[in-house]
């Protein structure tokens, strides 16, 4: 049994008894400073496989689209609490990486029983957690929690002993709207579960407007997971470039792609009626077609 996580870990367990097939260590993690909160002092870290997502950033990793944007990112970086994975939410503000939209996504991974490879889409996106007391959230009263989600309430008033993250699920960006860290901003990895080693990892998705000349594709955020066919082809969508791609499972080489009418966050599916194979997926709505589409592809 294999489980990918938002932190970029892969836990590989014996499905019969739950024992790890590769070592897992309990390591100390940062303590919480929030009044009344006690974070658990350790968390499990698999020694193998290595993380499929970056788990640590420094000032050298901050993007530099302009001097003003870069200086702003450095100033903000230095003002936040950041001690790596599991840095708890803090009234000072906390940098979280991978963030709430980072690491493994709800689309999941794809397993190949012929090779024991696991194919994993990762998003590399930091968040800033802005923690405020419940009674300090703008407009918070009764059941109104402002932009951070619902507050616990007591007799119709927002409680001061509750805390709210007012910037949840927002990828950290510079003042001009560029990603706050250098690419890749998304990857696709092939993990050999039999050895615990990665066979390949590539940037997945491309921001052509921000890609520098002569360098690899940028990779992009994406929620959709991959599927794998018996013919050795990976199908995956979900990136902001609106592509549906077909890749060679052995190398990650691009075999085919098409541009969809909108973002497709759903994982594709494949089926085989009457000797012909189809690939189908749900595509989001547009101004012209608000309800979205179900799109189906096949060879002639």
C-alpha atoms as one frame of an Amber mdcrd trajectory, in Angstrom:
protein
   0.000   0.000   0.000   1.366   3.417  -0.948   0.151   6.795   0.348   1.337
  10.140  -1.031   1.039  13.217   1.211   0.710  16.983   1.038   4.231  17.229
   2.478   5.682  15.374  -0.517   6.234  12.060   1.288   5.425   8.553   0.105
   4.650   5.996   2.821   4.934   2.413   1.538   3.367  -0.169   3.827   2.764
  -3.898   3.953  -0.926  -4.063   3.103  -1.498  -7.073   5.375  -0.126  -5.678
   8.642   0.577  -1.967   8.031   4.315  -2.274   8.680   6.521   0.147   6.684
   8.520  -1.506   3.909  11.127   1.260   4.163  12.268   2.890   7.426  10.149
   5.635   9.000  11.613   7.869  11.716   9.847   9.989  14.326  11.580  13.381
  14.263  11.195  16.476  16.396   9.197  19.295  14.797   8.687  22.941  15.847
   6.474  23.745  18.820   3.399  25.963  18.647   3.425  29.458  20.132  -0.336
  30.018  19.913  -1.942  30.474  23.338  -3.694  27.312  24.431  -2.311  25.170
  21.598   0.145  22.309  22.048   1.480  20.772  18.832   2.576  17.151  18.888
   6.401  17.165  19.370   7.248  14.661  16.609   6.065  13.606  13.164   6.819
  10.514  11.039   9.413  10.995   8.270   9.988   8.169   5.770  13.731   7.714
   5.227  12.976   6.222   1.829  11.738   7.073  -0.783  13.042  10.629  -0.909
  10.331  13.321  -1.055   8.846  13.880  -4.501   8.408  17.606  -3.747  10.802
  20.257  -2.437  10.387  20.649   1.302  12.713  23.540   2.120  13.355  26.953
   0.601  15.839  29.753   1.338  16.184  33.334   0.122  18.113  31.952  -2.862
  14.928  30.198  -4.004  12.842  33.388  -4.148  11.899  34.515  -7.644  13.400
  37.627  -9.208  11.062  38.919 -11.903  12.030  42.485 -10.974  14.190  44.096
  -8.296  11.181  45.627  -6.574   9.300  42.314  -6.526  12.366  40.421  -5.317
  13.077  42.923  -2.544   9.460  42.666  -1.413   9.669  38.865  -1.241  12.898
  38.966   0.785  11.402  41.444   3.255   8.314  39.292   3.691  10.354  36.070
   3.941  12.447  37.526   6.765   9.362  38.686   8.667   7.707  35.259   8.848
   8.158  32.278  11.107   9.700  29.507   9.053  11.433  26.433  10.458  10.746
  23.976   7.652   8.098  21.262   7.597   5.411  21.408  10.267   6.141  25.009
  11.278   2.942  25.710  13.236   0.584  28.600  12.516   1.784  31.678  14.377
   0.526  35.185  15.097   3.754  36.401  13.499   2.682  34.807  10.225   4.008
  31.458   9.017   5.512  30.326   5.740   4.287  26.856   4.814   6.083  24.850
   2.146   4.751  22.746   0.576   1.640  24.814   1.157  -2.013  23.870   1.316
  -2.056  23.714  -2.496   1.298  21.966  -2.700   2.715  18.451  -2.573   0.448
  15.572  -3.551  -3.029  16.464  -4.731  -6.506  14.956  -4.465  -6.118  13.508
  -7.978  -3.838  10.870  -6.476  -1.139   8.747  -8.101  -1.183   5.981 -10.728
   0.305   2.513 -10.176   1.776   0.215 -12.824   1.601  -3.443 -11.696   3.860
  -4.502 -14.588   6.815  -2.457 -13.298   5.753  -1.520  -9.721   6.186   2.145
 -10.678   4.086   4.828  -9.019   3.473   8.026 -11.021   2.985  11.157  -8.885
   1.981  14.691  -9.839   3.320  17.311  -7.414   2.612  21.018  -6.972   5.378
  23.193  -5.528   3.549  26.143  -4.044   4.204  27.945  -0.726   1.466  29.490
   1.414   1.588  32.248   3.987  -0.598  31.563   6.992  -1.950  34.821   8.405
  -3.265  33.996  11.857  -5.544  36.418  13.697  -7.700  36.131  16.762 -11.333
  35.357  16.053 -12.627  38.666  17.349 -10.158  40.603  15.184 -11.375  39.285
  11.815 -12.981  42.081   9.829 -16.761  41.758   9.975 -16.658  38.702  12.226
 -19.871  38.339  14.174 -22.306  35.531  14.648 -21.563  32.949  11.966 -19.660
  35.395   9.738 -16.000  34.386   9.759 -14.702  36.739   7.105 -12.543  35.297
   4.360 -10.803  32.743   6.543 -13.660  30.312   7.057 -16.244  29.911   9.793
 -15.370  30.923  13.331 -16.472  29.184  16.451 -19.204  31.359  17.942 -20.556
  31.838  21.421 -23.846  33.593  22.063 -23.725  35.138  18.580 -20.256  36.683
  18.930 -16.884  35.673  17.451 -14.723  34.151  20.176 -11.394  35.762  21.006
  -9.877  32.403  22.029 -10.254  31.053  18.491  -7.735  31.678  15.718  -8.327
  32.013  11.973  -6.034  31.735   8.961  -7.274  34.554   6.720  -5.088  33.618
   3.743  -5.723  29.881   3.427  -5.404  28.174   0.040  -3.617  31.092  -1.590
  -0.281  30.453  -3.249   2.347  32.988  -2.194   3.081  35.429  -5.010   5.109
  38.626  -5.446   3.361  42.038  -5.677   3.078  41.687  -9.468   1.352  38.312
  -9.221   4.328  36.096 -10.120   5.121  32.897  -8.206   7.217  33.695  -5.135
   9.706  30.876  -5.702  11.790  29.755  -8.658  10.501  26.909 -10.850   9.694
  24.109 -11.178   6.192  24.894  -9.926   4.944  21.402 -10.693   6.509  18.023
 -11.438   5.634  14.493 -12.496   7.686  11.669 -10.991   8.105   7.958 -11.676
   8.907   6.122  -8.427  10.052   2.489  -8.488   8.348   1.025  -5.415  10.547
  -2.077  -5.543  13.735  -0.067  -5.014  12.415   3.106  -3.428  14.259   5.160
  -6.068  12.932   7.600  -8.658  13.379   6.559 -12.265  12.663  10.048 -13.585
  11.173  13.386 -12.604  10.181  16.130 -15.052   8.601  19.593 -14.825   4.937
  19.184 -15.677   2.994  22.010 -17.303   4.476  25.207 -18.676   3.953  28.921
 -18.098   5.201  30.119 -21.480   4.988  33.791 -20.458   7.350  33.257 -17.513
   9.632  30.612 -19.033  13.159  31.875 -19.603  14.715  31.221 -22.981  16.760
  28.034 -23.238  15.715  26.552 -19.886  13.377  23.646 -19.060   9.626  24.140
 -18.827   8.434  25.828 -15.658   5.992  23.222 -14.409   2.651  24.413 -13.024
   0.235  23.831 -10.196  -2.341  21.148 -10.884  -4.892  19.085  -8.992  -5.559
  16.288 -11.488  -3.740  12.989 -11.122  -2.312  10.714 -13.825  -3.814   7.549
 -15.271  -1.814   4.776 -16.923  -2.892   2.511 -19.775  -1.772  -1.059 -20.456
  -0.114   0.274 -23.587   2.364   2.235 -21.478   0.856   5.704 -21.887   0.267
   8.230 -19.081  -2.634  10.664 -19.562  -2.786  13.738 -17.330  -4.284  17.245
 -17.345  -4.969  19.847 -14.649  -2.376  22.549 -15.338  -3.153  26.194 -16.108
  -1.885  25.824 -19.679  -5.084  23.767 -20.259  -3.239  20.863 -21.860  -4.181
  17.206 -21.870  -0.937  15.296 -22.355   0.045  11.741 -23.219   3.501  10.665
 -21.991   5.685   7.592 -22.346   5.628   5.791 -18.996   9.265   4.651 -19.326
  10.818   8.076 -19.857   8.213  10.797 -19.352   8.665  11.835 -22.984   5.762
  13.769 -24.463   3.886  11.694 -27.048   0.870  13.925 -27.716  -0.972  16.913
 -26.326  -4.043  18.998 -27.014  -5.310  22.307 -25.660  -8.635  22.032 -23.851
 -11.270  24.796 -23.832 -10.801  25.317 -20.070  -8.964  24.005 -17.033  -9.531
  20.301 -16.377  -8.923  19.602 -12.680 -10.461  16.148 -12.921  -8.385  13.004
 -13.356  -9.099  11.376 -16.734 -10.492   7.864 -17.201 -10.117   5.291 -19.953
 -12.447   2.563 -21.188 -12.612   0.015 -24.006 -15.984  -0.802 -25.639 -16.151
  -3.005 -28.727 -12.402  -3.144 -29.250 -11.755   0.611 -29.273 -10.127   2.582
 -26.466 -11.319   6.010 -25.312  -9.969   8.596 -22.868 -12.547  10.869 -21.205
 -12.349  13.731 -18.740 -14.416  16.534 -17.252 -13.468  20.067 -18.368 -14.416
  23.209 -16.446 -16.781  25.925 -17.544 -16.083  29.041 -19.577 -17.941  32.295
 -20.169 -19.355  30.815 -23.367 -20.082  27.408 -21.807 -20.553  27.901 -18.035
 -21.559  24.302 -17.321 -18.334  22.848 -18.748 -17.888  19.745 -20.859 -17.256
  16.045 -20.885 -14.638  15.464 -23.586 -13.732  12.088 -25.076 -10.673  11.272
 -27.203  -9.759   8.251 -29.316  -7.493   7.291 -32.178  -9.152   7.295 -35.635
